[in-house]
Amino acid sequence: MTLLNPSYLWGLCALAIPIAIHLWSRKKVRTIKVGSTQFITETKSKQSNSIHLNEWWLLFLRCLIISTLVVILAEPQITKKVQNQEIAYVFEPSLLSSTEGASLFDQIPLEGRRLLTKGFPEWKVDEEIEVTEEVPNYWQLAQELDQISADSVVVFVHAFAKALKGKRPSVSSNIQWVVIAPEKEVDTPIAARKVGDEIEILTLQSNDNALSFDRTLVNQNEVDFASTKDSVRLEMNTTSVQVPYNEQKTITIALVYDEKYVDQKLYLEACFKAIQAYTKKPIVLEINEYTKEVPLANSDRLVWLSDLPVSQSERPTLLLKRDDLASKLIETGTNSNQSIITQKLTPEIIQKRQFVAQLLDWLSMDTHLHRTIESLDQRVVSQEEIATMYKAKADKQPKIAVADMSDVLWILLVILLIGERILAKIRKQ
């Protein structure tokens, strides 16, 4: 048994209080002078011993009550070592929706089957398993696999490329990854937009090896718009498909510069024109040399190329501020609406460090479309690409199971209090 707050054991010094009270009460004896003992009857020895014994039991109960209360405050817990199982099997939930994954699950031993989600819940024999298509973050969960008391862990996953986020971790668990490629292939329209007098339909095609897009132009008169004008209805393989429709919204960007950053202004102007040509999005670039009278209120975004401070604004703002330790050319600034260009731009830096792609992310165009693409992406990685690095811990502590004893001790305390009151009443009689 262990105590979470052993410092409370100093409370056992309070045991001196009932002991002192009992010793003091025994001294309270009055001497009465009598002329003769002729009419005084002798007390039965059995009754006298009973009274003497009751006092000692009362003292013991009171000391036990104080001791129990002190131990409760110290928060006792029973701990014991847990025997590690040899192998734990962890399944990605979406595997059970595939034929191969479901058949493989049935072949695994009943003991030690777990779910690749937060907390790694264990699957019981008679438990109904909820199948979900949500893709977990493989590497983040791999760092938490130490929670499982097993000598080795076998993890069955689809190994979706979109689920590998962050740096490859080093873990102390011996993990064996088993990749089961998804059987699902996606070929579905995901967006529609107006291009001139026609409607452009964007179709996503994805399997375990590739992700591609197909653009199809349809005459506007041949498209059935929803009453709310936020989607169009298409007929595909004898089925009707609703496709989100978005009007082209013009993005206005105010670019303010001073004479020190004329070259940076030219590079950024070329980058925005390249984005407009690639995305076919209407972008209006308002270029102004810095003066106190520059109108900035009507722009959606602001690019500030000056050493002078810029006023705080709720719109996204892009500043030029050199930071040689930054890992990207565009980093988040002091607040969520502010971003920073961390190096002066040159044609070589723009090309090698993919500045245009980062600038496109800063513009945040079609954010909802990006989420749709990520959810439908079926590309997978190999077992070697998903594997984590193993790093053994020399000081790894044995797993222990913990049981709180407070509830039992509270019940015992109530019983002792009742017993003490009953015994005290008998003593008074």
N, C-alpha and C positions, 0 to 999 in steps of 0.2 A: 504494500500500500504506500502511496506517495501523497504528500500534502502540497497543494498549490501555494498556500500562504502559511508556511511553518512559523512565521514570526508571531502569529496569534497564540502560539503555545505558551507565551509568557502569561497568558490569562490563567494558566493553571495555578499561579501564585494565589489566586482568589480562593483556593481550597483552604487557606488558613482561616478564612472568615467563619465557616460553620464549625470548624474545630475549636476556634477561640470561644464561640458562643456556647458550645456544649460544655467546655471546661469551666467557663464562667458560671453557667447555670448550676453546675454541681457544687459550687462553693456557697451558693445561697441556702445555708442551713441555719435555722433558728434554734437556739438552745432554750428550752422551757424548764424552769425549776418547778418540781412538784414535791409535795411533802411525802407522798407514799406511792409506791408502784403497785399497790395491792389490786387496784381496779383496772390496771392497764393490761390488756391482753396481748399476747405475743403474736406478731405477724407471721403468717404462714410463709415458710421459706420459698415455696414454689412460686407464690404470687410476687414475692420480692424479686426473685431471679427473673421473672417475666418482665417486670418493669425495667430492670437493669438492661435486659437484652433488647427491649424495644428501643431504648435510647441509642444503643450502638447501631441498630439497623437504620434508625432515622438519620444518624450522622452519616452512615455509608451512602444512603440514598441521596442526601443533599450534596455530598461530594461527587457522586456519580452524575448528578444533574449538571453541576458546574463543568465537570470534565467533558460531558457530552456536548454541551453548548460550545465550549472552546474548540473541540475537534470539528464541529460543524463550521465554525468560522474559518478554520484552517483549510477547508475544502478538501476532504480526503477523497482519493480516487484509487481504485484497484487497477493495477497494470499487470499485463502478462505478455510474454513474447508470442508473436504470431508466426506460425510455421509457414514459410513461403511455399506457394505451389510451384511446380516445375515450369509450367507454361501457361500464360494467359493469352486468350484469343480476343482481339478487339476488332470489331466490325464497323465500317462506315455504314450509317443507316440506309443510304440510298442503294447499297448493294443488294438489299433484299427485294428490290423491285425488278432485278434482273434474274433470268433463269439460272445462269451460272452461279451468281452470288447466293441465291436461295438454296441451291443444291449443295453448295460448299458448306453453307451454314448447318445443314442437316447432318453433315459428316463429322462436324466438330464435337468433341466430348461435351456433355451437358454442363460439367463444372468448369468455371473459368471463362465463360463467354460474356463479353462486355460490349458496351456501345461506345463508339468513338465520339462522345460528346462531353460536355463539362461534367466532371465528377466520375466519369466512366462507370455508369450504373451497370450492375450485373443482371443478366437475364435469367430468370427462374424458369423451371421446366414448364410450368403451366401458365406462364405469363404471356399475354398477347403482345406482340411486338408491333409498335407503331412505325410504319415505314415513312420516311421523310426524304425529300429531295434536296434538303439544305446541305450545302457543301461546307465542311468544317475547315478551319485553318490547321493543316496537318502539322506544321512545325511548331506552332504555338502549343497545341495539345501534346506533342511529343515531349515537350519540356516538363509536362505535368504527369507523365506516366510513372514517375517514382511513387505515386500514390498507390499503385497496384503492388501487392506483395507477391512478386513472382520472380523466379530466377531469370526468365526470359519472356519477352512479349512479342507475339506475332500479330501484326496489324494488317488487316485486309482493307484495301482502299481502291478506288477508281484512279487515284493519282491525277486528278484534274490539275492542269497547269495553273488555272486561276486560283487554286487553293494554296499555292506556295508563295507565301508572303514573308518578306523580311529576309534576314541573313540565316544561312544554314546553321542550326544550333548544334552545340555539343551537349549530349545528355549522358546521364549515368546509368540509364536503363539499357539492357541488351535488347535492341529492337530489330526484328526481322520484318521488313516490308514486303508484302505480297500484292502485286499490282494486277487488278482484274479490269481490263479495258471495258468501257461501257458499250452496250449493244445498240444504244440509241444513236440515230443519225437525225440531224435537224435540217430541215429545208422549209423555211417559213418566212413570209413577209413581216417586217418589223416596223416599217415606217413609210409614210407617204408625204410628199411635199409638192408644192406647185413650182414648176419650172417653165416660165413663159406661159404659153397657152395649154400646156400639157401637165399631167400629174406623173411624177417620178416615184416608182415603187422600189423600195430598198428591200432586197431579200437576203436573208442570212442562211448560209449553208455551212454545216460543221459536222465533223466526225472526230474520231480519236487522233487523226493525223493532221487535220487542217481546219482553218477557219477562213471563209471567203464570203464575198458579197457580190450580188448581182443587181444592177440597176436597170429597170425597165420603164420606158416612157409610154404612157397610156393617154389617149385623147380624153380631155376633161369631160366630154359629153358621155363617155362610156363608163364613167365612174359613178357609183351610187353613194352619195354622201349621207351621213347620218343627220338627223334633224338638228343636232347640236353643233354640226360642222367640225367635230373634233376627231372623227374617224371616217374611213371609207370601207365599203363592203366589197370584197372580192370573191369570185367563184374559183375555187381550186379543187380539182379532183372531186367534183360533184359535192363539195362542201363549201359553205359560206364562211369567210374569214373576215373578222373586223381588224382593220389596221389603223393605228393612230395616225392622225393627220395634223400637221403643224404648219401654220402659216409662217412664211419667212419673215422673221423679225429683224429689223435693221439694228445693228449694233453701232453706237456712236462712241468713238474713242477720241478723247482730247489729249493731244501730245504737246506738252509744253517743254521748251528747251531754252537754254541761253547759248551764247556764242562759244562757250567752252566745249559744248557737246554737240556741235553741228554734225560731226561724223557719226556719232551714236544715233542721232536723229535719222540720218540717211539709212543706216542699217536697219533700224526698227521699222521705218517706212517700207523698206523692201520686204521685210518679214511679214508684215501685215498684208501686203499685196499678194504675197505668195499664199498665205492662208486663205485669202478671199478667192483666189483662183482655184485652189484645191478643194475647198469646201463648198464653193458657189454660194456662200452666204453674203448677204448685203452688209458690208462694213463701211461706215463713213468715218474717215480719219480727218480730224480737225487739227491742223498743225499750226501752232502759234509760238512766236518767240516771246520769252518771258517779259511781261509788263504787269504792273499792278491792276491794269484794266482788262486783263484777259478773261473773257466769259467762260466759266467752267461748269455752271450749274446744270446745264441741260445734257451733259454727256453721261453715258452709261458707265464708262471706265476712264481712268486718268493715268497717263504716263508722264512722269515728272523727271525731266533731265536737267536738274539744277542743284547746286549746293545749298541753295536757300531752302529754309524749312517749308514744308507744304502743310496747309491747314488740314485738320482732321475731317474726315468725310466717311459716310456710310458706304459709298460706292467703292469697288475694288480699285486700288491705287498701286501702280508699279513704279518703284524708285530705283535709281542707280546708286549703289553704295558698295564699294569694293570690300570683299571678304575672302581672303585667300584660303581660309580654312573650310569654306563651304563646299559641300559635296555636289551641289547642283548649281546651274547658272541662275535659276529662279528659286529663291527660298522664301518661306513665310516670314513676315516682318514682326514688329512689336505687337500688332493686333491682327485679328483674323481678316480684316479688310485690306491689309497692307502686305505687299510682296516686294522683294528686293532682287535686282539684277546684281549679282555678286562680282562680276568682272566687266571691264570695258570690252565691248564687242569688236571683234575683227572677223573678216570672212572665214579664217581658219577655225576660230573658236565656234562660230555659228554652225559650221558644218560638222566638226568633230564632236562637239558636245551636245548636239541635237537641240539647239536653242529654239528652233521653230516649233518642235513638238512640245517643249515646255511652255512656250508662249501660247500654244493652242489650248493646253490644259488650263492656263491662267484665264483664258477667255471663258472657259466653262460653258461652251456651246453644246447643246444636246446632251446634258448630263443624264436625263432620264433614258436616252437612247443607249448611252454607255452602260447603264445598269442592266438594260435588257440584253445587250450583247454579252455581257459577262455571265448572266444567268443561263444563256443558251450555248455558251462556249463548251464544246465537248472534247477539246484537245487534252491529251494526257501526256505525262512524262514517263520515262523509263524508271525501273527500280533503282538504278544507280543515281539518277538525278534527284529522287525524293529521299534517298537514304540520309539519315542523320549521322553525325560523327559521335563515336562512342568514347566517353572519357570516364574511366573507373574512379570511384572515390575510395581512397584508402581508409578514411575515417567514417565510413558509412555506418550509421547506427542501426541496430536491429529494429524491426517494426514491432510496435507494442499496441495492444488493445486496451482501451481505457473505459472504465465504468465508474460513474459518479455515485458515491455512497451517501450523499447529503439527504436524499429522500428517506432512506432507511433510518438514518440517525434522527431525523425530525420525528418520525413515528415513535422511535425509542424514547425520545425526550418527552413526548406527550404522555406515554405510559408511565415513565418515572415520576412525572409531576403528579399524576393522579394517584400513584402508589404512595408518594410522599405525603399528600394531603390526607389520605385514609389512615396511614400509620400515625400521623401527628394527632388526628382526632382520637385514635385509640389511646395514645399516650396520655392525652389530657384526661380521659376517663379514668 
